[in-house]
Amino acid sequence: MFLARGPHNSADTHFDPAEFLEIEWRSWGWVKDAVRSGEIKERVLLSALGMLMARGQC
């Protein structure tokens, strides 16, 4: 996980045929709401989000 500030698409992405990735840009407000509602419940992601919040980076 990484925090991107001011992200934008700079080029087309060419994934390997074996990769199954979906990339979606979401606001920090959306992320917080998804954690509160239980939509995001993966513990590694929750830990990373908690660390960003504790550091005051979000």
Sequence and secondary structure as in RCSB ss.txt:
>XXXX:A:sequence
MFLARGPHNSADTHFDPAEFLEIEWRSWGWVKDAVRSGEIKERVLLSALGMLMARGQC
>XXXX:A:secstr
    SS    S     TT         HHHHHHHHHHTS   HHHHHHHHHHHHTT  
